[in-house]
Amino acid sequence: MVLKFWSDESGATAIEYGLIAAGIALAIITVVNSLGTSLNDKFGSISSSLK
């Protein structure tokens, strides 16, 4: 029974997919955060030049 449990790899695939999804989500969050900061700076510059 222990050997069967030890050699069962069906859950490993789900864990791998979960780690891949977490990595992709982290990359997307980083890009969106960086893009948001640069857009905020750009619109702030435009706003102050219009005043």
CNS distance restraints for C-alpha pairs under 8 A (distance, minus, plus):
assign (resid   1 and name CA) (resid   5 and name CA) 6.26 0.50 0.50
assign (resid   2 and name CA) (resid   6 and name CA) 5.99 0.50 0.50
assign (resid   3 and name CA) (resid   7 and name CA) 6.09 0.50 0.50
assign (resid   4 and name CA) (resid   8 and name CA) 6.15 0.50 0.50
assign (resid   9 and name CA) (resid  13 and name CA) 7.13 0.50 0.50
assign (resid  10 and name CA) (resid  14 and name CA) 7.38 0.50 0.50
assign (resid  11 and name CA) (resid  15 and name CA) 6.35 0.50 0.50
assign (resid  12 and name CA) (resid  16 and name CA) 6.13 0.50 0.50
assign (resid  13 and name CA) (resid  17 and name CA) 6.21 0.50 0.50
assign (resid  14 and name CA) (resid  18 and name CA) 6.12 0.50 0.50
assign (resid  15 and name CA) (resid  19 and name CA) 6.21 0.50 0.50
assign (resid  16 and name CA) (resid  20 and name CA) 6.21 0.50 0.50
assign (resid  17 and name CA) (resid  21 and name CA) 6.11 0.50 0.50
assign (resid  18 and name CA) (resid  22 and name CA) 6.13 0.50 0.50
assign (resid  19 and name CA) (resid  23 and name CA) 6.18 0.50 0.50
assign (resid  20 and name CA) (resid  24 and name CA) 6.24 0.50 0.50
assign (resid  21 and name CA) (resid  25 and name CA) 6.09 0.50 0.50
assign (resid  22 and name CA) (resid  26 and name CA) 6.11 0.50 0.50
assign (resid  23 and name CA) (resid  27 and name CA) 6.26 0.50 0.50
assign (resid  24 and name CA) (resid  28 and name CA) 6.22 0.50 0.50
assign (resid  25 and name CA) (resid  29 and name CA) 6.13 0.50 0.50
assign (resid  26 and name CA) (resid  30 and name CA) 6.17 0.50 0.50
assign (resid  27 and name CA) (resid  31 and name CA) 6.24 0.50 0.50
assign (resid  28 and name CA) (resid  32 and name CA) 6.08 0.50 0.50
assign (resid  29 and name CA) (resid  33 and name CA) 5.98 0.50 0.50
assign (resid  30 and name CA) (resid  34 and name CA) 6.18 0.50 0.50
assign (resid  31 and name CA) (resid  35 and name CA) 6.02 0.50 0.50
assign (resid  32 and name CA) (resid  36 and name CA) 5.93 0.50 0.50
assign (resid  33 and name CA) (resid  37 and name CA) 6.28 0.50 0.50
assign (resid  34 and name CA) (resid  38 and name CA) 6.38 0.50 0.50
assign (resid  35 and name CA) (resid  39 and name CA) 6.09 0.50 0.50
assign (resid  36 and name CA) (resid  40 and name CA) 6.02 0.50 0.50
assign (resid  37 and name CA) (resid  41 and name CA) 6.29 0.50 0.50
assign (resid  38 and name CA) (resid  42 and name CA) 6.17 0.50 0.50
assign (resid  39 and name CA) (resid  43 and name CA) 6.08 0.50 0.50
assign (resid  40 and name CA) (resid  44 and name CA) 6.01 0.50 0.50
assign (resid  41 and name CA) (resid  45 and name CA) 6.19 0.50 0.50
assign (resid  42 and name CA) (resid  46 and name CA) 6.29 0.50 0.50
assign (resid  43 and name CA) (resid  47 and name CA) 5.97 0.50 0.50
assign (resid  44 and name CA) (resid  48 and name CA) 6.14 0.50 0.50
assign (resid  45 and name CA) (resid  49 and name CA) 6.19 0.50 0.50
assign (resid  46 and name CA) (resid  50 and name CA) 6.27 0.50 0.50
assign (resid  47 and name CA) (resid  51 and name CA) 6.57 0.50 0.50
